[in-house]
């Protein structure tokens, strides 16, 4: 008989260690197991744990068998926990055997959102602002997240998913009044340590900018026949952001406006009167901007068309008395006058002094007392005036003879080529010799002369026989200078175009030397030494004006 003696069987465990991971707030990790076996005969084993209450094990029995290891996470803070599961068999040669257990507890990953806030701006009437994006991330493991918005129906968000990802935030502007609106976009992840995360959203709604135009009205004036008035300008602006504007005109084809663009800008307004009749025409220039709160804005335009100004003077002719008439006593001054529009009135002057008042009814008669002036030649001027202020004149010279006249006297006395006249010799005999000269006709009786008239006897008692001339002053400018004489161009239009002035030792020149262009006054006597001769002025005094 043979007796074989063997050693006790060995106990074995596999694996030799276990590792668990747990995220705070999450689900406890699943149980794990390890195998228990014997190197030969079956062994009965027990199980125990050490290291903390977080660790438990079950599954005592007979090899081969399995031990289940479980983790209890309640109250565990983040950190690393170590424990041991021991398997003991009293019949084993190597009992007990242990399995090392490690539990790693970590905080959950954080949810990240960027940016932390969003701002939108919207002007009523414009397009809604563009959508904006929120970036969503995790500080650790990927997180599944959802998205929600609050604050009003104007705010919406979309883009739920897994980190990393993006959330799109949109604005609905319909029906919103001017003001500030606040809302929130929330991003939630059940596995995140900081869920939910929120992003503040602000929407600022403003009224649209106002369109401004200046001036508020334009006025044009046009006289028929003139050039069209110059264009005028309207300034166009905005009370806020720049506006795109257009320009239009209404009221008639005479009005046009050009321009348009971005504010600040301008519009040019023109008028073309063409064949418009006299009157007042009104129109409007409209400036429009789609993004404006007060579009369109209008500018009133007025065009006043008047008839061409009256520049044609009236015509006038003195009707009574006749030129060169010899007058005495009370005289009626009358005239005929006409105008393309109408004569307003006629007034009279004698030697520059007003006679009576302006007369508005034909024959425009006023009464003049010739006794108020000295005997001699006097100038009567009649002036016609029309409604536009245009004037014209007619003038005549008359002779007044009120002293020593017999009934009928010199009234209507005629001067002709048979009328002789004598020159008053006092002071001029050394200058000129013309004891008796002749008139070539009545026109030779020049204004400014002082006369003594003797009537002709016989068949022509109304004709003058002898006229005695005395000194008078005539103004004018020198046009030509000769020896002891010069040619004078009289200032008065009713005198001859030129008069020869004779000077000599008896002439007082007051220190001046006659020169062409000088404006002078000459006192002397006008005469003709033959019926066909030109007028000669015998100068006694010459003065610069």
FENGIPE-V362761 format. One record per helix or strand of 3 or more residues. SS is the DSSP state (H for helix, E for strand). FROM is the first residue (numbers start at 0). LEN is the number of residues. Records with the same first field share a line. If there is no record, write none. Layout:
SS = FROM-LEN / FROM-LEN
This chain:
E = 10-4 / 16-7 / 31-7 / 43-7 / 54-4 / 64-7 / 78-10 / 96-10 / 110-4 / 116-7 / 131-7 / 143-7 / 154-4 / 164-7 / 178-10 / 196-10 / 210-4 / 216-7 / 231-7 / 243-7 / 254-5 / 264-7 / 278-11 / 296-10 / 314-6 / 329-9 / 342-8 / 352-7 / 365-4 / 375-11 / 390-10 / 419-4 / 435-3 / 449-6 / 462-8 / 471-11 / 484-6 / 498-4 / 518-9 / 535-9
H = 369-3 / 441-3 / 457-3
